[in-house]
Amino acid sequence: MAANVYASATDGGSGTDPARTRSGTGVRTAGTTIDCPDVGSRLTSVPEQARAEVDKELALLDEQIAKAYQRLSESAQQAQQDPDFAGNAIMNPLKDKRAATLERIAIAIDRVGDRPAGLDALAACAVRDSGNQAPAQGEGQDGEGDQQPGQEQGGGGQDQQGGGQGQGNNGGQAGNGPVAADFAPITSVQPGAGGPRQEEQASRGTFATDCGVNENGLFNSDNIIAAPGVTNGAHHFHDYVGNQANNAFAADQDLANAETSCADEGDKSSYYWPVLRLQNGSREQDAEKPGGGIEGNAGEIVTPKQVTLNFEGNPRGKVTAMPRLLRIITGDAKSFVNGPANANASWSCTGFEDRQLKDKYPLCPQGSDVVRTFRFQSCWDGRNIDSANHRTHMAFVDAAGNCPSGFRPVPQLVQRIVYDVDAPSLEDGGRTTPLFAVDSFPEQLHKPVTDHGDFINVFDEGLMREMVDCINDGRKCGAGAGAEPGEEPGSGEEPTKTPEAPQEEPTKTPDAPQEEPTKTPEAPQEEPTKTPDAPQEQPTRTPDASQGGNAGGKPTDAGDGDEDGKGGASEPQATNKPAPEADQGGKATGTGAPEVRATIAAGTASADAQGGAKDDTGDDTDGLGQSQAVGTATSSAPTPSVPPRTEPQAVGGGGLAETGAQLWPGAAGAVLVIAGFVVLRRVRRG
């Protein structure tokens, strides 16, 4: 029941008939939503002493709108009977509450600075047409009618939701979107013109960080940037990768001390974005929670297939370091009612990424995946790590690649998220193949234009300097370097083959080398010269083969003993350094580009192994999926139960063939001695 409280947020009422109207005549009516002025974006100057109080009041404004939208959705019957009901019972009380909140904001600012003018004019809101046209009888119902993909329809969800109620005219599983009109074929989009032309002094390098796909399921409906200290400040759920301490109450020191899902532990930055859901009737763990089902965010949360996080340069010149704890929001979660001024959504499909959609979800051809891309602002004002409206301290470059006056270029975060979801069946409102949509504020109706991303810089300062040097030098560096679109950054080919060398008992035969896996540090791969201690009886020389059969990484390096990731790769230079050493200047083998850090591992090996074991189609063939390449938790887990050392005699030096080659002259000599002895005895007897 809670998952469907917005199922009737329309003029047309609720129930099983999405075309039901105020008059009962069958004339179609559109869905509605609430449109309020965005106060936060207009507060460009708030004294630091008043910032916390103002942020809480701004969050309260969002909560007031959400509750008013809920009331509107629950009062469709009254609205049908009384045209003035919505204004008198919902919108006028909302205006009064907003006016009181705005007054408290003005007082808080006036207490330590200049009172902002004109806030009272932002109190009034309006009920507006959502544009989600309801279908006529028969259209979009069980596949009947002549509705074509891309046309507007209302009952755009499944009849499978928890309460068994029908859809409202705003569509979707919870009645507040999406609808068929929110989708468009990617093949109908013309390729774009590309970015600014790079000048001679451009910083052309790329630094990639690999932080996983949120396979550990870290979600919440907070927003520490826009609503710090406020539970459910976002009113929708976020995926989080990187920093694992991100919630509304995390202090800067909490972020600095947190665990990270990033392969390089020097990156504790927080990367987050609204989750993507399938409108398939599923009830997630948040179905009864604020920010989830009771605020219209319903359906199955989809884990990304791939996430790439690249930092790029500036087309006009060199970049400078980002300040620690810099906050950036790109896109506008309220752009459906605010307009496109701050929108920065970008939707596409793999194989078609030269074509981008801003206000539609893509319909991808078979075999192509959905792609969300965020290109963050890359010009910093040189002073502030945040601003009152969380925007004015950052800016985009202009068409020529220049930063605004007074701003300096910093590395540009380009965040790319890939999902393995099928194109929905629009002709039957997604009943055959479900619609998908991002979470949103309830009144924003899950419109694709509301997509947005958030970033907090918690890079170690040393690693940030390496990033800047890498980008300015035109190199490709970082733990996710070398991954191309369609690959999984940082995934090794055979991470189950650990670089263990259980050689403590050299007289043991190779079919039982795993008896004491915890003693592997006694035989590190970097010191093969210790192996002559072993007796020379046949298979006991197999320790010499270890470097041929493994990546050569230390089993004891900072707990990342399984960082070979290459299953037979013979280049140990990128993996034989302890993880804490940040300035090793290792090289990414196979790419020709020098690697900034020797710690590309945490589940990976050198850059030529990034992307995981894949066949020619880009499919994952090593059976590991995305989760094996990321996070310190996966990188440090040893795998002693796998017996990779039953075959080393067949590879490299020191195998059985070599042993036999060294023993056969002695055996031949022994035969000759015995033969001579026999001949001598016969001569003596004669």
N, C-alpha and C positions, 0 to 999 in steps of 0.2 A: 504494500500500500504506500509506504513511504517513498518508494522509487518512482511514484507516478503522481506526485502532488501537483506537477505542472502539466498534467495531461489535458487540462481544459483551459490553458492560458490563451483563449481565443475569444473572438466575438461570437463564434459559431457554437459554443458550448462543447460538451463532452459526450461520452457515451460511445456506442459502437458505430454511430453514423458520423463520420468526420465532416459531412456536408451539411449537418444540421445548422439551421440559421435562427436568427432572432425572431423572424416572423413565422418560421415553420413552413415556408413556401418552397424550400429547396434551392433558393438562390444562394450562390456561393459567397462566403465572406472570408476575408483574410484574417490571419492570426495577428495578434497585437503584442507589443512589448512596452516597456517603460523607458522613456528617454529623459535623462537628467543631465544637466551641465556637469562636466568633469571638473571638480574644484581643484583636485590635486595638480593637474597639468597647468593650471593658471597661477598657482602659487610658486612663483619663480624665486622668491626671496623670503626665507624664513630664518630668523636668527637661530644659531646653534642651540642656545639655551631653551628655545621653545620647540625644537624639532620633535622631541619625543612626544610631547603632548599633542602637537598638531598631527603627527602620524596616527595616533590613536583616534583622534576625532575624524580624520579622513577615512580610517577603516570603519568607523561607525556609520559614516554616510553610505558606504558600500553595503553594510548590513541592512540599513534602512531600505535601500532599493531592493535588495534580495527579498526581504520580508514583504514589501509592497507587491512585488511581482508574484510571490506565492499567494498573497491574498487575492490578487486579481485572478489568478488561475483557479482558485477555489470558489470564486463568486460569479462564475459565468451565468448561472441561472438567474441570480438577482440582476445582473447586468442586462440580461435579455428582457426582463420585465420592466426595468427602470433605467432609461438612458442616462439618468443623472447619478446612478448608484456609484459608478467607478469614481467620479469626481468627488462626490460628497463623502463616501466611506473610505476611499483609499488615497486619492491624489491630494486632497486638501490636508488630511492628517500628515501625509508624507511631507508636504511643503512646510507645515508647522515644525515638524521634527527637524527637518534640514535647517530651517531658519535658526532654531536654538543651537544646533551644532555649529553652524557657521559663526554665530555670535561668540561661542566659546573659543573658536579658532582665532577670531579677531582679537579677543581679550588676551589670549595667550601670547600672541605676537606683540600686541600693544604694550604688554607688561615689560618687555625687554627691547622693544624697537618701535618702528613706526606702524601704526594700525593700518592694515590693508583696506583699501577703498573698494566699494562695489560688491562685496561678498554677498550681501543680502539679495542682490539681483539673481543669484545663482540658486535660490531656494526652490523655485517652481520647477516641476517636472511635467511631462505630458505622456498620455497614452498614444502610441503611434502604431501605424500599420507595419507589421513585420515584413510584408512582402511575400509571406509564405501562403500562397493562394490555395484554398481548399479545393480538392477535386470534386467534379460533378459526380452524380450517382453512377457507379460502374467504373469510373476512372481510377486506375491504380488499385483496384480491389481484386485481389486474388488473380492478378495477371490479366483481367479483362479490360476492355476499353481500348482506345487507340492512343493512349498516352505515349509519347516518344521520349527517349532519354534527353534530359536537359530541360524538359518542360516543367513548370511549377506544379507541385502537387502537395497535398497536406498530410495524408496518412502515411508518411514516409518512414514507418518503422515496422516493428513486429508486433503481433498481437500476443506475444509470449511473456510480456512483463509480469512482474510478481503479482500484481493485483488483478490481472486479467481484464483491466479496463481498456477501452479503446483509445485511439490516438486523438489528440487535439489537432487543430489546424496548423500548429507549428511543427508537427511531425516529430520523428525521433522516438526512441524508446520511452523517454520520460515526457514527451509532449512539447518539448521546447527545442526542437531541431535535432538533426539536420533534415532537409528535404531534398528531393531530386534536383531542384534548381540550384542547389549548392555545389553541383558536380559538373565537370566538363571534360570531354576527351582531350588528352594531352596532344593527340595528333591534330587537333583543330587549332593549335597555338602556333604562331609563327616564331621561328628562332630569333633570339635577341641579338642585339648589336655588340654585346660585350662591354667590358669596362673601359676606363680611361687608358690611353696609349702610354706605355711606359717610357719614361725619359732615360737618358744615358745614366743619370745618377740614381735611378730607381733602386730600391732595396728589393731584390728578386727572390730571396730565400724563403723557405717554409720550415717552420718548426711544428712538429706534430706531437701531440700528447695522446696517450691511449688510456682511457678511464673506464672502459667497459660499456655495457648497455643497460645498466641497472638490473642485472640478472638477480641481484640479491633483494630486489623489491623494496627499495627505500622510497616511500611516498609520504606526502602530507599535503594539507591544503593551506599551509602557511605561506607567507612571503616575507622573508627577513629583510629584503631591500625596501619594499613599498609599505610594509606594515609590521615593523619590528615590535615584538612584545605583544602581538595580537594573535590569538589562536584563530585559525580559519580565516586569516586575513585575505587569502586569495579567492575563497569561495569556489575553488576548483582544485583538483589534485595535480601535483607535479611529479615527474620523474626526476630523480637526482643521481648524478654521477660525480665522481671526485670526492669532495669533502663529505664525510659521513655524519657530521654533527649539525647539519643545517636544519634548524627549525626556528620558529619565531623568537625564541628566547636565547639563541646562541650569541654569546659575546664574541668580540674579535679574538680574545685569547682562547675561547672554546674552538673556534675555527682553526687557529694556529696549532692547537694541541691534538686535533682530531685525527682519526684514521682516514685513509684515502683509498679509493678504488683505482686510482691511477697507477699505471705500471711503474712510473718513476715517482718514488715517494717524495721527491722534491716538489711535486705539484699537488698541493692540498686545496686547490681552487674548487669552487662550487659551480657546477654547471647544471642548470635545471630548466625545465620546459613543461607545458601542460601535457598530460598523458593523452594518448590516442586510444579511443575505445571503439569496439565493434558493437553496433546496435542489434545484438543478437538475442536479447532477452536474458542474458546472464546477470546474476546478482553477485557483484564483487563484495569484498570484505567491507567496503565503505557504503554499501547500499542503504544503511540506516544512519549514516553519519553526515554532519554538516560538511559541505564541500563535495560530498558524494551524491548518493541517490536522493537524499531529501532536498538537494538544491539543483536537481535536474541533470546531474552528471551520472548517467547510468550506462550499463553495458560492460562488456569484457575489456579489461585493460590489456593492450597489446604491448608486449616487450619488443623493443626495436631489434631488428635483425643485425644492424650495424650502426655504430656511431663513430664519426671521425671528427676530431677537434684539431683544426689546423690554425696556426698563427702565421699571417702573411705580412708582406711589406707594403711600402707606399710607392705609387707609380712615379712620384716626383723626386724622392730623396730618401735619406736614411730615417730609420725609426729610433725612438728613444724608449727607455724602459717604462713599463707601466708601474705606477706606484702600488705598493703593497696595500691590499684591501680595497682597491678600486672596485666600485660597483657599476655595472652597466646593465640596463634593460633595453632590449631592442624589440621593436614592434609595440603594438598597443592592444591590450586585452579588452579594451572597450571601444575599439574602432568601429564596430557596427553602428553604434549610436554617436560616437565622437566624430566620425568621418575618417578619411584616409591619411590625414596629415602626418601622423606618427606611425602608420601601419608599415610593417616590414616583413609581412608573411611572404613565403616563396615556396610553392608546391610544384613538384614535377614527378618524373618517373625515370628509373634507371634506363639508360640508352637514349633519353630525350632531354637531358639536363641543360641543353641550350635553349629549351623552351620552359618558361616559368609562368605559373598562375599565381595571381595575388589574391583574388577574391572567390576562387573556386577550388574545390578538392579535385585532384586529377583522376580521371578514369584511364588506367594504364592498360596497354595491350597485354595479352597473355604472356607470361614469362618475365614481365617487367614489374619492378617493385615501386611502391610509393616513396618519395623522397621529400623531406622537409629540410630547407636550408635557411640558416640565419647568418647574414653577414653583419656583424656588429659594427657600431660606430668605432672609428679608429683615430679620431682627433681629440686630444685631451687639453683642457684649459690650463694645465701646468700647475694647478693649485689644489683642486678639490678632488677627494675620492668619491664624493656623492654630492647631490644638490637637492634642493627642496622638492622639486618635482621629479628628481632622479633622471633628468635629461640634460639640463643646460650645461653641465660640466663636461659633456661629451658631444661630439658632432660627427657628421659624415663628411667625407671629401666631396668637392664639387665635381662637375662633369670632367674637368681637366685633371682631377686628382689632387687639388690643393685643399689644405685645411683652412678654416676661417682664420681671420686675423686674430692673433693672440693664442691660437691653438697650435699644438705640436703633434706630429704623427707618432702613434704608438702601434705595436703589432696589432693587426686586425684578426680577431677571432672569427673563423668561418666554421660554423657548426652544421654538420650534415647528418641527418637521422633517416635511416632506411627501414621500411616496414614491409614484411611479406603479407600483404593483404590483397585480396582479389577485388576487381572492379565490381561494385554493387549492382544488383539487378534493379534498375530504376523503374522499369515498366511495372513492377509489382510492389514498389515502395520498399524494396530491400528484403522481401520475405524469402526469396530464393537464396540470394547472396546478400548479406547484411550491409547496410550503410556503415560508414565510419565517420568519426568526427573527433576533434580535440575537445577537451574539457574547457569550460568557459564560465564566466559569471552567468547566472541563470538568465538574466534579461538579454544577454548577448546571443543567445540561441545557437551556440556552437558554430557560428559563422567562420569560415576558414580565414577571413581577413583579420580575425582577432588573435591569430597565432602570434606567439612572442617567446623570447628566450631571455634568460637571466644569467649573469656571470659575476662572481666575486673572485678577484685575484688573490690567491694565497700561495703563489709560487715562492720558493726560496729565492732570496735576492741573488744568490750566485747562479741559480738555474735561469732566472730572468735575464741576467747579463749574458749567459750563454745563448739564450734565445735571440736576444738582440744582435749579438755578434753573428750568429748563424744567418739570420735574415739579411743583415746588412752585407754579409760576405757572399750572398747568393747561393747558399748551400741548402741542402735538405737534411734536417736533423730531427732528433727527438725520438722518444720511445715508440711513436706511431709512424715514423718515417718509412717511406717506401711503399705504403699501401695505396693502391689505385682505387678509383671508384668501383665498387662491386666486390672489393676484397675486404677482409677483416683485418684492421690494423693490429699488428703486434702478435698475431697468433702463430705459434710455432707449428711445424709440420707434425712432429711426433712427440708431444710432451710427455708421453708415458715412458719414453726411453730416457731414464735419468742417467746423469753422468756418474753413477755410483761405481766404485772400484773396490769391491770387497775382497781384497787380496791379503787379508790378515793371516790366512792359513794357506800358504802357497802350495802345500802338498795336496790340497783338495782338488778333485777333478772339477771341470767347468760345469758339470750338470748340477752342482749344488753350491753356488757361490753366495747365496743370500742368507746364510745362517746367522751372520752378525752384521746386519746392514748399518747399525748405529756406529760401527767402528770405521766407517768409510773414510773419515778424515785422515786415517793413518796412511792412506795411499792416494794422495791427491794426484790428479792427472798431470799437473804441471811438473812433477818430478819423476819421470819414468826411469831415471838413472838408478833409482833405488831397487829396481826389480832384480838385479843379479843376486840378491840374497836368496832368491828362490832356488831350490834344487833343480837339476837339469833333466829330471825324469819326465820325458815326453810332454804332457800337456801343461806342465808347471810353468812354461814360458809364456802362457797366454796373457799375462799382464801387459806385455809389450803391445798387445793389440788394442788396448783400451782407447787410444786416441783415434784409431781408425773407425771404431764403432760408435763413438759418442761425440758430443760437441766439445768436450774438453773443459767444461765449466767446473769450478770447485763445488763439491757438495756442501761445503760449509760457508760459502760466501754469503754473509748477511742473511742466512736462513733461506737463501734462494737456490737450494741445491738442485732444483729441477729446471734450471734455466737453459738447458741445452736447446730444447724446442725445435731441433732441426733433424733429429733422427739420422745421423750419419754425416752431418756436415763436419768438415775437417778444419774449419777456421775458428780457433778458440779465442782470437784476439778481442772479440767484442763481448765475450762472456766470462773471461777469466779474471775480471776485476771485482773487488768487493763492492757491493751496492752503494755504500756511503761515499765512495770516491767520485766526486762530481766532475772533476776536471781532467779526465783521462785522455780526452781527445781521440777516442777510438774512431775507427773508420767503419762505414757501413759497407761491408763487402758486397760486391756484385753491383753496386750502384755508381761507383766512381765518386761519390760525394762523401766528404769526411763527416763522420758521426760526432756530434757534440759530446755525448755522454757514453760511457762504457756500460751504463745500466739500462740498455734497451730491454733487458730481460724483465724480470717479474713476470715470467711466463713466456718470454720470447728469447730469440737469439739475435743474430745480426740482421741488418735491414733487408738482406735478400730473402730472409725467411718470413718477413712481415706478410700478413694476409692469410696465413694458415695454409694447410694443404688443400688445394683446390684443383678441380679438373679444368678442361678448357672452357667449360660453360660458366665458371665462377662459382659452382656449387661446392659446398663444404664436403670434402671427401675424407677428412680425418676423423669424422664422427664426434668432434668435440664441441661444435657450435661456437658461439661467441664468447661464452663465459670462461673458457680456459685461457684466454689471452690476457686477462686483465685482473688487476687487484692483487694486493699483497697476500690476501688470504689464499688465493689459488696458486700463487707462485711459490709459496714457501712450503706447500704440502708435499712431503716426500712420497715416493711411490715404490717402496721396497718390495711390495708384493709382486711386481711385474718382473719376470725373469728375463731381462734383455741380454744376459751374458751367457746364454746357452749356445750362442753362435759365434763368439768372437774369434775362434780358431780359424774360421773361414775367411776372415778379412784382415787386411793390414799386415804389418810385420809381426813376428812373434807367434804366428799361428802354428797349427799342427804340421803344415807343409814345411814351414821353416825349421821346426824341430827335427822333422825327419831328414831334412837336407843336411842338418848339422850332425846327425847321428850315423848316417849310412857309411861314411868312410871308416868310422871306428868299428862298425859291425863287420865290414869287409875285411878289415885287418884282423879282427878276432877269428874269422873263418880261416884266413890264411895261416894264422898261428896254429890253430887246431889241426889243420891239414898237415902242416910241417911236423907237428908232434906225432901224428899217426904214421907218417912216412918214416920218421926217425926210429920209432919203435919197431916197425917192420924190418928195417935194415938191421937193427941190433939182433932181432930174433933170427934173421937169416945168417 
